Amino acid sequence: MTSTRQPYGFLVLSLSFALVLLGCEDGPTDVEMTDDIRVDQALTGAWVDGIQSGSVKIYINELRFNNGRFEYWWDDDLQQRGVYDTQDGILTVTIQNNYGLRRLGDYSRPYSIAGSTLTWGGLQLTRK
C-alpha cells in the first residue's frame, strides 16, 4: 500500500518555500543603486581629508566609494548618499539623499589616483 501523504507533504513544503522566497525582499533603501560598468574599481574604498594631531581629531571628511554608490561622512556622521561614475576620466557624484547639515553639491571633475592619494578637482584625499 502506497501512502499519498508523502507527495502531499512534499507539495506543501515546496509551496511554503516558494512563498517564503516570494515574500523576501531587500530591505528598504532610499538610494537607487547602480551596476554601471563605467566605475573605476581603483576608487573603491574610503578616502579621507582632515586634520588630526596625534590622538586629537579636529575634523575628518570621508568619502566612500563602492561600485557606483557614494557616501559622504563628516566626523563619523553620515551626511549624504548618492551615486557616482567615472566615465572618460571624470568622477561624477550625484547626491540623492541628505542626512546631516554638511552638504556636497553634485560634483563632476577630473580625478586621478597615485598610490594612496586621490586628487579630485581641488581636493586631495588619502586612502583610509
Salt bridges, closest charged atoms under 4 A:
ASP36 OD2 - ARG38 NH2 2.80
GLU62 OE2 - ARG64 NE 2.67
GLU62 OE1 - LYS128 NZ 3.03
GLU71 OE1 - ARG64 NH1 3.86
GLU71 OE2 - ARG81 NE 2.76
ASP76 OD2 - LYS57 NZ 3.02
